[in-house]
């Protein structure tokens, strides 16, 4: 199974939705909560080019946020990424 990492904030509805989608698929993931860790968030923004959360990585490759995760799920691409 692929390594899945999701960067979140506690009060973020899209983070909640992304985690719910992954849980419903039975995907184990590492959650890195960025609450109070502004320096980590700044590093993440430089790494990904994204300025929002959630940020979801599969095998250290950026998938995107919730919208991209949902789109990948609907197209079947997410299953392929998770099997890699």
C-alpha positions as CSV (number, residue, x, y, z in Angstrom):
1,X,0.0,0.0,0.0
2,X,1.2,3.5,-0.8
3,X,2.4,5.9,1.8
4,X,-0.2,8.7,2.3
5,X,0.5,11.9,4.2
6,X,-2.1,14.7,4.7
7,X,-1.2,18.1,6.1
8,X,-4.2,19.7,7.9
9,X,-5.5,22.3,10.2
10,X,-8.0,21.3,12.9
11,X,-10.7,23.7,11.8
12,X,-10.7,23.0,8.1
13,X,-13.8,21.5,6.5
14,X,-11.9,20.3,3.4
15,X,-9.4,18.6,5.7
16,X,-12.2,16.7,7.4
17,X,-13.7,15.7,4.0
18,X,-10.3,14.5,2.7
19,X,-9.7,12.4,5.8
20,X,-13.2,11.0,5.6
21,X,-12.8,10.0,2.0
22,X,-9.5,8.2,2.8
23,X,-11.0,6.5,5.8
24,X,-14.0,5.3,3.8
25,X,-11.6,3.8,1.3
26,X,-9.8,2.0,4.1
27,X,-6.6,4.0,3.5
28,X,-4.1,4.4,6.3
29,X,-2.5,7.8,6.4
30,X,-0.2,10.0,8.4
31,X,-1.8,13.3,9.4
32,X,0.4,16.2,10.1
33,X,-1.5,18.9,11.9
34,X,-0.1,22.4,11.2
35,X,-2.0,24.2,14.0
36,X,0.5,26.6,15.6
37,X,3.4,25.5,13.4
38,X,3.6,28.5,11.0
39,X,7.2,27.6,10.1
40,X,6.3,24.1,9.0
41,X,3.4,25.5,6.9
42,X,5.8,28.0,5.3
43,X,8.2,25.1,4.4
44,X,5.2,23.1,3.0
45,X,4.1,26.0,0.8
46,X,7.6,26.3,-0.7
47,X,7.7,22.6,-1.3
48,X,4.2,22.3,-2.9
49,X,3.5,25.7,-4.3
50,X,0.0,25.5,-2.6
51,X,-1.1,28.0,-0.1
52,X,-4.0,26.1,1.5
53,X,-4.7,22.8,3.3
54,X,-5.3,20.0,3.1
55,X,-2.2,19.0,1.1
56,X,-2.2,15.3,0.3
57,X,0.9,13.4,-0.8
58,X,1.0,9.8,-2.0
59,X,4.4,8.3,-2.0
60,X,5.8,11.8,-1.5
61,X,4.1,13.0,-4.7
62,X,1.7,15.9,-4.3
63,X,-1.9,14.9,-5.3
64,X,-3.3,18.3,-4.3
65,X,-6.1,19.2,-1.9
66,X,-9.5,17.8,-1.3
67,X,-10.9,18.7,-4.7
68,X,-8.0,17.0,-6.5
69,X,-8.3,13.9,-4.2
70,X,-12.1,13.7,-4.9
71,X,-11.6,14.1,-8.6
72,X,-8.9,11.3,-8.6
73,X,-11.2,9.1,-6.6
74,X,-14.1,9.6,-9.0
75,X,-12.0,8.9,-12.1
76,X,-10.4,5.8,-10.6
77,X,-6.9,7.4,-10.6
78,X,-6.7,7.4,-6.8
79,X,-6.9,3.6,-6.7
80,X,-4.0,3.4,-9.1
81,X,-2.0,5.9,-7.1
82,X,-2.7,3.9,-3.9
83,X,-1.5,0.6,-5.5
84,X,1.9,2.1,-6.5
